[in-house]
């Protein structure tokens, strides 16, 4: 009953926050996502698995008029069509009774439920982005504090060993298999690292802006340092690679004042010294072994993919990939086949048409390369492009890209933001002769 009450309260809070403003609703959803793992681990009730979903429903209901009204520009029109297609195909497959109805329902949720965050991201404006950045900075800071306590005290006071926390306690592969990866408040260390990486474009994009208040700059700077250390605490190798790439791009392409650049470089140097002195923060060093890396990539990319392509051209039914199936429903999955490859999972559940839709959408989103010179978030958008591209590429060697809480919300929101940026002076889908011509824009790489 406790979990049912939490679901109801979460839905109402998200609804009223979403009615107040889009960002307020999004921040409530993200706050729930940040706390979801530790709450579910300590509340072993069936409905505790739906706390995050209930919050998302509250936001959707509150923002339904905005999600269904006329699009704000031509790019947003295209984005809405893509979202419609990506939802429609799994919805049609849901009507085909291949798997147990409950498994297909979970599969439908995993393939479609969070896709409206693409539209939410496409509708974000400058001031909303500023508030979102400050919000995730606060969440990342709190998550780091909890992660630090887990690092020094241990996981047991926060995550009791049970069927929900099995994955957390299987990840004792740090410092020569003597320590656990740190999950903070998330369902696992991988979700912690992935969520932090997904927030970096907003944190860096906000901190690098001019004319920001001093307290905001100090706060964002502190949150950035904590966020970077959080990725090392999570022990996620893939997210370390993405983070390093983003930090390199941000450090050497941003136009910063000398004092700001020096402060940033000193902070990175200090982080490097801390990491070099603690073996529990150095799981990324396994990437130095070329044999390990090549074997890891080969096993994820090649194993069984073409067999599925040939044997199940229309997939084995929603939920057949087993992603995010609650432990109490796993026994209902028929002929469970598991692949450590998100695109193989999509192929297994949605077949060749579903996989082609996703690949086409990703290519479309990553080729929307224009922004406007007045865009104060142009630099943040550039970093967001790299994060989205890297995260979708990481799906080749891992699963959960579309079901990770709350990383998926941030990833899809960011993808919608870069795919359909708001254009100044356009309020709806205009006729071609009234739209801003492409020549008035500059490539996203040319940032002022």
Beta strands, then each sheet from edge to edge (+ up, - down):
strand 1: 370-371
strand 2: 442-443
sheet 1: 1+ 2-
end
